Amino acid sequence: MLQKKDISRYELQKLTSLNYPRINQLYKNEAKNISFAELEVLTNVLKCSISDLIEKR
């Protein structure tokens, strides 16, 4: 999604309340969980839906 929106992880950190290590975890699919608050912030900033960010495996 970041590539589609042409936003870097650093820019995303500036636009959200999330810290860079957390954004990096999510970006690299290393996060074991994600909170509803994090999803809300990300979908609002990226102007997308939750299904754009999460895929079922």
C-alpha positions in Angstrom: 0.0 0.0 0.0 2.9 2.4 0.7 4.2 1.8 -2.8 0.8 2.5 -4.3 0.5 5.7 -2.4 4.2 6.6 -2.9 4.8 7.1 0.9 7.9 5.9 2.6 7.9 4.3 6.1 9.5 7.4 7.5 6.8 9.6 6.0 4.1 7.2 7.4 5.7 7.5 10.8 5.4 11.3 10.6 1.8 11.1 9.5 0.7 8.6 12.3 1.3 8.1 16.0 3.1 4.9 15.3 6.8 4.6 15.9 9.2 3.6 13.2 10.1 0.1 14.6 6.3 -0.7 14.7 5.8 0.5 11.1 8.8 -1.6 10.0 7.3 -4.7 11.7 4.1 -4.2 9.9 5.8 -3.5 6.6 8.0 -6.6 6.8 5.0 -8.8 7.9 6.8 -9.5 11.2 4.0 -8.3 13.4 2.2 -11.0 15.4 -0.8 -8.8 15.9 -2.3 -5.4 15.2 -4.7 -3.3 17.3 -7.9 -1.7 16.0 -6.4 1.7 16.9 -3.4 1.0 14.6 -5.7 -0.2 11.8 -7.9 2.9 12.2 -4.9 5.3 12.0 -3.4 3.5 9.0 -6.7 3.3 7.0 -7.3 7.0 7.7 -3.9 8.2 6.7 -3.6 5.9 3.7 -7.3 6.4 2.7 -7.9 2.7 2.2 -10.0 -0.1 3.7 -8.8 -2.7 6.2 -9.0 -5.3 3.6 -6.4 -3.4 1.6 -4.0 -3.8 4.5 -4.7 -7.3 5.6 -4.9 -10.5 3.7 -6.0 -13.9 5.0 -3.5 -16.7 4.9 
